[in-house]
Amino acid sequence: MAYIMFKNKLKYDEAYNQIKQKRGVANPNVGFIAQLMVFHQRITYELESNAVRIFCIGSHQRETPQYIVARMVFILLLPILKL
């Protein structure tokens, strides 16, 4: 999935839908989803090392509450302290 995201410059949701159409049983776990979302941020944006990423994890749709996804809520840049 990461390769498809990288090669085609897709977001997680777009890559997931593309894979789900080809292989209906695809169901990545929450940890992998979060890693893919951070991966997408890394390949599309240059983040500073002091960035904190905050995710919200919940069901994808009301009709299918067993499928959960992680969505990045925001990125918080912390001040760098020099000692």
N, CA, C and O atoms as a Tinker XYZ file with bonds, in Angstrom:
   332  protein
     1  N      0.824000   -1.178000    0.000000    73     2
     2  CA     0.000000    0.000000    0.000000    64     1     3
     3  C      0.876000    1.253000    0.000000    63     2     4     5
     4  O      0.564000    2.228000   -0.683000    81     3
     5  N      1.959000    1.229000    0.755000    73     3     6
     6  CA     2.863000    2.384000    0.790000    64     5     7
     7  C      3.467000    2.637000   -0.590000    63     6     8     9
     8  O      3.639000    3.786000   -0.998000    81     7
     9  N      3.786000    1.564000   -1.304000    73     7    10
    10  CA     4.343000    1.722000   -2.648000    64     9    11
    11  C      3.340000    2.412000   -3.565000    63    10    12    13
    12  O      3.709000    3.310000   -4.322000    81    11
    13  N      2.087000    2.005000   -3.506000    73    11    14
    14  CA     1.045000    2.619000   -4.337000    64    13    15
    15  C      0.871000    4.091000   -3.976000    63    14    16    17
    16  O      0.704000    4.937000   -4.854000    81    15
    17  N      0.911000    4.391000   -2.673000    73    15    18
    18  CA     0.797000    5.784000   -2.245000    64    17    19
    19  C      1.961000    6.604000   -2.785000    63    18    20    21
    20  O      1.766000    7.721000   -3.266000    81    19
    21  N      3.166000    6.056000   -2.708000    73    19    22
    22  CA     4.355000    6.769000   -3.156000    64    21    23
    23  C      4.375000    6.917000   -4.670000    63    22    24    25
    24  O      4.590000    8.011000   -5.190000    81    23
    25  N      4.153000    5.829000   -5.364000    73    23    26
    26  CA     4.251000    5.808000   -6.827000    64    25    27
    27  C      3.200000    6.699000   -7.479000    63    26    28    29
    28  O      3.500000    7.414000   -8.436000    81    27
    29  N      1.965000    6.662000   -6.967000    73    27    30
    30  CA     0.855000    7.392000   -7.589000    64    29    31
    31  C      0.495000    8.693000   -6.878000    63    30    32    33
    32  O     -0.473000    9.356000   -7.247000    81    31
    33  N      1.282000    9.063000   -5.849000    73    31    34
    34  CA     1.043000   10.286000   -5.068000    64    33    35
    35  C     -0.394000   10.328000   -4.526000    63    34    36    37
    36  O     -1.104000   11.321000   -4.681000    81    35
    37  N     -0.798000    9.221000   -3.887000    73    35    38
    38  CA    -2.153000    9.096000   -3.361000    64    37    39
    39  C     -2.170000    9.270000   -1.852000    63    38    40    41
    40  O     -1.181000    8.998000   -1.172000    81    39
    41  N     -3.305000    9.727000   -1.334000    73    39    42
    42  CA    -3.540000    9.748000    0.103000    64    41    43
    43  C     -3.899000    8.329000    0.533000    63    42    44    45
    44  O     -4.163000    7.466000   -0.304000    81    43
    45  N     -3.906000    8.095000    1.847000    73    43    46
    46  CA    -4.230000    6.756000    2.354000    64    45    47
    47  C     -5.602000    6.295000    1.861000    63    46    48    49
    48  O     -5.741000    5.178000    1.363000    81    47
    49  N     -6.613000    7.154000    2.000000    73    47    50
    50  CA    -7.976000    6.759000    1.611000    64    49    51
    51  C     -8.061000    6.367000    0.144000    63    50    52    53
    52  O     -8.745000    5.407000   -0.210000    81    51
    53  N     -7.370000    7.108000   -0.705000    73    51    54
    54  CA    -7.390000    6.807000   -2.136000    64    53    55
    55  C     -6.710000    5.476000   -2.427000    63    54    56    57
    56  O     -7.217000    4.671000   -3.209000    81    55
    57  N     -5.564000    5.247000   -1.800000    73    55    58
    58  CA    -4.845000    3.982000   -2.006000    64    57    59
    59  C     -5.655000    2.812000   -1.450000    63    58    60    61
    60  O     -5.728000    1.751000   -2.069000    81    59
    61  N     -6.265000    3.013000   -0.276000    73    59    62
    62  CA    -7.078000    1.957000    0.332000    64    61    63
    63  C     -8.237000    1.572000   -0.580000    63    62    64    65
    64  O     -8.493000    0.387000   -0.798000    81    63
    65  N     -8.936000    2.570000   -1.113000    73    63    66
    66  CA   -10.070000    2.286000   -2.005000    64    65    67
    67  C     -9.617000    1.552000   -3.261000    63    66    68    69
    68  O    -10.297000    0.641000   -3.734000    81    67
    69  N     -8.469000    1.950000   -3.797000    73    67    70
    70  CA    -7.936000    1.288000   -4.983000    64    69    71
    71  C     -7.605000   -0.178000   -4.692000    63    70    72    73
    72  O     -7.919000   -1.059000   -5.491000    81    71
    73  N     -6.978000   -0.431000   -3.559000    73    71    74
    74  CA    -6.628000   -1.801000   -3.183000    64    73    75
    75  C     -7.872000   -2.607000   -2.842000    63    74    76    77
    76  O     -7.972000   -3.779000   -3.205000    81    75
    77  N     -8.819000   -1.990000   -2.149000    73    75    78
    78  CA   -10.050000   -2.683000   -1.750000    64    77    79
    79  C    -10.847000   -3.138000   -2.973000    63    78    80    81
    80  O    -11.498000   -4.182000   -2.941000    81    79
    81  N    -10.793000   -2.351000   -4.049000    73    79    82
    82  CA   -11.485000   -2.755000   -5.283000    64    81    83
    83  C    -10.855000   -4.004000   -5.886000    63    82    84    85
    84  O    -11.554000   -4.860000   -6.428000    81    83
    85  N     -9.529000   -4.106000   -5.789000    73    83    86
    86  CA    -8.826000   -5.261000   -6.359000    64    85    87
    87  C     -8.858000   -6.473000   -5.439000    63    86    88    89
    88  O     -8.950000   -7.612000   -5.896000    81    87
    89  N     -8.781000   -6.215000   -4.143000    73    87    90
    90  CA    -8.735000   -7.305000   -3.154000    64    89    91
    91  C     -9.648000   -6.945000   -2.000000    63    90    92    93
    92  O     -9.251000   -6.229000   -1.080000    81    91
    93  N    -10.854000   -7.438000   -2.054000    73    91    94
    94  CA   -11.903000   -7.091000   -1.101000    64    93    95
    95  C    -11.605000   -7.427000    0.347000    63    94    96    97
    96  O    -12.184000   -6.814000    1.245000    81    95
    97  N    -10.714000   -8.387000    0.604000    73    95    98
    98  CA   -10.433000   -8.783000    1.985000    64    97    99
    99  C     -9.360000   -7.917000    2.639000    63    98   100   101
   100  O     -9.018000   -8.134000    3.802000    81    99
   101  N     -8.825000   -6.942000    1.912000    73    99   102
   102  CA    -7.784000   -6.068000    2.480000    64   101   103
   103  C     -8.351000   -5.306000    3.671000    63   102   104   105
   104  O     -9.390000   -4.655000    3.559000    81   103
   105  N     -7.664000   -5.386000    4.820000    73   103   106
   106  CA    -8.128000   -4.719000    6.035000    64   105   107
   107  C     -6.915000   -4.450000    6.937000    63   106   108   109
   108  O     -6.668000   -5.199000    7.882000    81   107
   109  N     -6.155000   -3.374000    6.642000    73   107   110
   110  CA    -4.967000   -3.093000    7.456000    64   109   111
   111  C     -5.335000   -2.732000    8.887000    63   110   112   113
   112  O     -6.393000   -2.153000    9.134000    81   111
   113  N     -4.456000   -3.076000    9.834000    73   111   114
   114  CA    -4.745000   -2.766000   11.233000    64   113   115
   115  C     -4.469000   -1.286000   11.529000    63   114   116   117
   116  O     -3.863000   -0.586000   10.719000    81   115
   117  N     -4.914000   -0.828000   12.682000    73   115   118
   118  CA    -4.855000    0.587000   13.040000    64   117   119
   119  C     -3.422000    1.117000   13.066000    63   118   120   121
   120  O     -3.167000    2.229000   12.604000    81   119
   121  N     -2.498000    0.341000   13.595000    73   119   122
   122  CA    -1.111000    0.788000   13.655000    64   121   123
   123  C     -0.526000    1.020000   12.270000    63   122   124   125
   124  O      0.187000    1.998000   12.042000    81   123
   125  N     -0.832000    0.115000   11.348000    73   123   126
   126  CA    -0.328000    0.260000    9.981000    64   125   127
   127  C     -0.967000    1.456000    9.295000    63   126   128   129
   128  O     -0.301000    2.167000    8.543000    81   127
   129  N     -2.248000    1.684000    9.545000    73   127   130
   130  CA    -2.939000    2.839000    8.964000    64   129   131
   131  C     -2.276000    4.131000    9.438000    63   130   132   133
   132  O     -2.027000    5.037000    8.642000    81   131
   133  N     -1.995000    4.211000   10.727000    73   131   134
   134  CA    -1.347000    5.408000   11.272000    64   133   135
   135  C      0.029000    5.606000   10.639000    63   134   136   137
   136  O      0.402000    6.732000   10.309000    81   135
   137  N      0.781000    4.523000   10.467000    73   135   138
   138  CA     2.094000    4.622000    9.833000    64   137   139
   139  C      1.976000    5.095000    8.388000    63   138   140   141
   140  O      2.793000    5.892000    7.926000    81   139
   141  N      0.969000    4.610000    7.679000    73   139   142
   142  CA     0.768000    5.037000    6.291000    64   141   143
   143  C      0.399000    6.510000    6.209000    63   142   144   145
   144  O      0.801000    7.202000    5.275000    81   143
   145  N     -0.365000    6.989000    7.182000    73   143   146
   146  CA    -0.736000    8.403000    7.174000    64   145   147
   147  C      0.479000    9.290000    7.446000    63   146   148   149
   148  O      0.626000   10.349000    6.835000    81   147
   149  N      1.335000    8.865000    8.350000    73   147   150
   150  CA     2.572000    9.610000    8.603000    64   149   151
   151  C      3.470000    9.532000    7.367000    63   150   152   153
   152  O      4.108000   10.518000    6.998000    81   151
   153  N      3.518000    8.367000    6.733000    73   151   154
   154  CA     4.306000    8.199000    5.514000    64   153   155
   155  C      3.835000    9.178000    4.450000    63   154   156   157
   156  O      4.653000    9.805000    3.777000    81   155
   157  N      2.537000    9.312000    4.295000    73   155   158
   158  CA     1.997000   10.253000    3.305000    64   157   159
   159  C      2.442000   11.675000    3.624000    63   158   160   161
   160  O      2.821000   12.428000    2.727000    81   159
   161  N      2.396000   12.037000    4.887000    73   159   162
   162  CA     2.848000   13.370000    5.279000    64   161   163
   163  C      4.336000   13.544000    4.948000    63   162   164   165
   164  O      4.756000   14.601000    4.478000    81   163
   165  N      5.110000   12.517000    5.194000    73   163   166
   166  CA     6.551000   12.609000    4.948000    64   165   167
   167  C      6.874000   12.752000    3.472000    63   166   168   169
   168  O      7.821000   13.454000    3.119000    81   167
   169  N      6.103000   12.100000    2.594000    73   167   170
   170  CA     6.418000   12.184000    1.164000    64   169   171
   171  C      5.795000   13.399000    0.500000    63   170   172   173
   172  O      6.173000   13.737000   -0.622000    81   171
   173  N      4.855000   14.065000    1.153000    73   171   174
   174  CA     4.217000   15.221000    0.529000    64   173   175
   175  C      4.585000   16.547000    1.187000    63   174   176   177
   176  O      4.509000   17.592000    0.540000    81   175
   177  N      4.975000   16.527000    2.441000    73   175   178
   178  CA     5.311000   17.752000    3.158000    64   177   179
   179  C      6.656000   17.569000    3.850000    63   178   180   181
   180  O      7.009000   16.476000    4.292000    81   179
   181  N      7.369000   18.634000    3.927000    73   179   182
   182  CA     8.606000   18.624000    4.704000    64   181   183
   183  C      8.263000   19.060000    6.117000    63   182   184   185
   184  O      7.976000   20.235000    6.347000    81   183
   185  N      8.287000   18.144000    7.060000    73   183   186
   186  CA     7.977000   18.459000    8.446000    64   185   187
   187  C      9.265000   18.669000    9.227000    63   186   188   189
   188  O     10.278000   18.010000    8.991000    81   187
   189  N      9.195000   19.585000   10.141000    73   187   190
   190  CA    10.350000   19.822000   10.995000    64   189   191
   191  C     10.429000   18.710000   12.044000    63   190   192   193
   192  O      9.438000   18.034000   12.322000    81   191
   193  N     11.603000   18.532000   12.612000    73   191   194
   194  CA    11.799000   17.459000   13.584000    64   193   195
   195  C     11.044000   17.698000   14.888000    63   194   196   197
   196  O     10.861000   16.763000   15.668000    81   195
   197  N     10.603000   18.928000   15.140000    73   195   198
   198  CA     9.884000   19.229000   16.369000    64   197   199
   199  C      8.368000   19.147000   16.187000    63   198   200   201
   200  O      7.620000   19.669000   17.014000    81   199
   201  N      7.906000   18.497000   15.114000    73   199   202
   202  CA     6.479000   18.386000   14.852000    64   201   203
   203  C      5.877000   17.217000   15.624000    63   202   204   205
   204  O      6.444000   16.125000   15.657000    81   203
   205  N      4.729000   17.457000   16.243000    73   203   206
   206  CA     3.972000   16.423000   16.936000    64   205   207
   207  C      2.707000   16.170000   16.127000    63   206   208   209
   208  O      1.954000   17.097000   15.828000    81   207
   209  N      2.481000   14.923000   15.780000    73   207   210
   210  CA     1.306000   14.571000   14.977000    64   209   211
   211  C      0.237000   13.981000   15.890000    63   210   212   213
   212  O      0.532000   13.107000   16.705000    81   211
   213  N     -0.996000   14.451000   15.760000    73   211   214
   214  CA    -2.092000   13.970000   16.594000    64   213   215
   215  C     -3.130000   13.299000   15.696000    63   214   216   217
   216  O     -3.593000   13.882000   14.715000    81   215
   217  N     -3.490000   12.052000   16.052000    73   215   218
   218  CA    -4.436000   11.280000   15.255000    64   217   219
   219  C     -5.729000   11.053000   16.022000    63   218   220   221
   220  O     -5.738000   10.996000   17.252000    81   219
   221  N     -6.801000   10.926000   15.288000    73   219   222
   222  CA    -8.102000   10.540000   15.827000    64   221   223
   223  C     -8.445000    9.193000   15.198000    63   222   224   225
   224  O     -8.410000    9.058000   13.975000    81   223
   225  N     -8.774000    8.203000   16.013000    73   223   226
   226  CA    -9.088000    6.873000   15.501000    64   225   227
   227  C    -10.559000    6.590000   15.762000    63   226   228   229
   228  O    -11.037000    6.717000   16.890000    81   227
   229  N    -11.266000    6.208000   14.715000    73   227   230
   230  CA   -12.687000    5.921000   14.857000    64   229   231
   231  C    -13.193000    5.086000   13.699000    63   230   232   233
   232  O    -12.432000    4.720000   12.803000    81   231
   233  N    -14.475000    4.789000   13.722000    73   231   234
   234  CA   -15.046000    3.949000   12.672000    64   233   235
   235  C    -15.083000    4.716000   11.357000    63   234   236   237
   236  O    -15.219000    5.939000   11.327000    81   235
   237  N    -14.960000    3.969000   10.289000    73   235   238
   238  CA   -14.912000    4.553000    8.956000    64   237   239
   239  C    -16.293000    5.071000    8.553000    63   238   240   241
   240  O    -16.417000    6.183000    8.039000    81   239
   241  N    -17.327000    4.266000    8.787000    73   239   242
   242  CA   -18.696000    4.631000    8.434000    64   241   243
   243  C    -19.644000    4.075000    9.486000    63   242   244   245
   244  O    -19.319000    3.114000   10.183000    81   243
   245  N    -20.802000    4.679000    9.593000    73   243   246
   246  CA   -21.798000    4.162000   10.545000    64   245   247
   247  C    -22.264000    2.760000   10.158000    63   246   248   249
   248  O    -22.572000    1.937000   11.020000    81   247
   249  N    -22.311000    2.503000    8.862000    73   247   250
   250  CA   -22.800000    1.208000    8.382000    64   249   251
   251  C    -21.823000    0.077000    8.699000    63   250   252   253
   252  O    -22.232000   -1.075000    8.848000    81   251
   253  N    -20.549000    0.400000    8.801000    73   251   254
   254  CA   -19.530000   -0.615000    9.070000    64   253   255
   255  C    -18.651000   -0.161000   10.237000    63   254   256   257
   256  O    -17.504000    0.231000   10.024000    81   255
   257  N    -19.171000   -0.208000   11.465000    73   255   258
   258  CA   -18.378000    0.281000   12.604000    64   257   259
   259  C    -17.166000   -0.581000   12.923000    63   258   260   261
   260  O    -16.283000   -0.139000   13.658000    81   259
   261  N    -17.099000   -1.798000   12.392000    73   259   262
   262  CA   -15.952000   -2.659000   12.675000    64   261   263
   263  C    -14.701000   -2.210000   11.911000    63   262   264   265
   264  O    -13.591000   -2.605000   12.269000    81   263
   265  N    -14.860000   -1.401000   10.876000    73   263   266
   266  CA   -13.720000   -0.888000   10.131000    64   265   267
   267  C    -13.348000    0.479000   10.691000    63   266   268   269
   268  O    -14.130000    1.427000   10.614000    81   267
   269  N    -12.158000    0.570000   11.249000    73   267   270
   270  CA   -11.734000    1.836000   11.843000    64   269   271
   271  C    -10.550000    2.400000   11.075000    63   270   272   273
   272  O     -9.772000    1.666000   10.465000    81   271
   273  N    -10.434000    3.700000   11.121000    73   271   274
   274  CA    -9.351000    4.379000   10.428000    64   273   275
   275  C     -8.730000    5.411000   11.355000    63   274   276   277
   276  O     -9.356000    5.856000   12.317000    81   275
   277  N     -7.511000    5.780000   11.062000    73   275   278
   278  CA    -6.824000    6.843000   11.795000    64   277   279
   279  C     -6.747000    8.057000   10.887000    63   278   280   281
   280  O     -6.317000    7.957000    9.738000    81   279
   281  N     -7.160000    9.187000   11.399000    73   279   282
   282  CA    -7.089000   10.431000   10.640000    64   281   283
   283  C     -6.221000   11.420000   11.412000    63   282   284   285
   284  O     -6.365000   11.588000   12.623000    81   283
   285  N     -5.324000   12.063000   10.688000    73   283   286
   286  CA    -4.478000   13.053000   11.340000    64   285   287
   287  C     -5.320000   14.292000   11.632000    63   286   288   289
   288  O     -5.905000   14.876000   10.720000    81   287
   289  N     -5.381000   14.689000   12.889000    73   287   290
   290  CA    -6.174000   15.835000   13.292000    64   289   291
   291  C     -5.407000   17.123000   13.009000    63   290   292   293
   292  O     -5.923000   18.025000   12.349000    81   291
   293  N     -4.203000   17.204000   13.496000    73   291   294
   294  CA    -3.360000   18.357000   13.201000    64   293   295
   295  C     -1.909000   18.063000   13.556000    63   294   296   297
   296  O     -1.584000   17.065000   14.198000    81   295
   297  N     -1.061000   18.966000   13.116000    73   295   298
   298  CA     0.367000   18.864000   13.405000    64   297   299
   299  C      0.709000   20.076000   14.265000    63   298   300   301
   300  O      0.405000   21.213000   13.903000    81   299
   301  N      1.321000   19.830000   15.366000    73   299   302
   302  CA     1.692000   20.883000   16.301000    64   301   303
   303  C      3.207000   21.032000   16.278000    63   302   304   305
   304  O      3.940000   20.064000   16.479000    81   303
   305  N      3.669000   22.254000   16.031000    73   303   306
   306  CA     5.103000   22.511000   16.057000    64   305   307
   307  C      5.488000   23.046000   17.424000    63   306   308   309
   308  O      5.000000   24.090000   17.856000    81   307
   309  N      6.354000   22.331000   18.087000    73   307   310
   310  CA     6.812000   22.721000   19.417000    64   309   311
   311  C      8.032000   23.618000   19.293000    63   310   312   313
   312  O      8.842000   23.439000   18.383000    81   311
   313  N      8.173000   24.580000   20.193000    73   311   314
   314  CA     9.376000   25.418000   20.138000    64   313   315
   315  C     10.614000   24.599000   20.480000    63   314   316   317
   316  O     10.580000   23.716000   21.337000    81   315
   317  N     11.679000   24.904000   19.806000    73   315   318
   318  CA    12.948000   24.221000   20.066000    64   317   319
   319  C     13.683000   24.992000   21.165000    63   318   320   321
   320  O     13.951000   26.187000   21.032000    81   319
   321  N     13.997000   24.298000   22.231000    73   319   322
   322  CA    14.690000   24.919000   23.363000    64   321   323
   323  C     16.181000   24.715000   23.208000    63   322   324   325
   324  O     16.637000   23.594000   22.981000    81   323
   325  N     16.929000   25.767000   23.327000    73   323   326
   326  CA    18.388000   25.672000   23.250000    64   325   327
   327  C     18.945000   25.780000   24.646000    63   326   328   329
   328  O     18.677000   26.749000   25.356000    81   327
   329  N     19.712000   24.799000   25.042000    73   327   330
   330  CA    20.297000   24.782000   26.384000    64   329   331
   331  C     21.726000   25.247000   26.363000    63   330   332
   332  O     22.375000   25.296000   27.408000    81   331
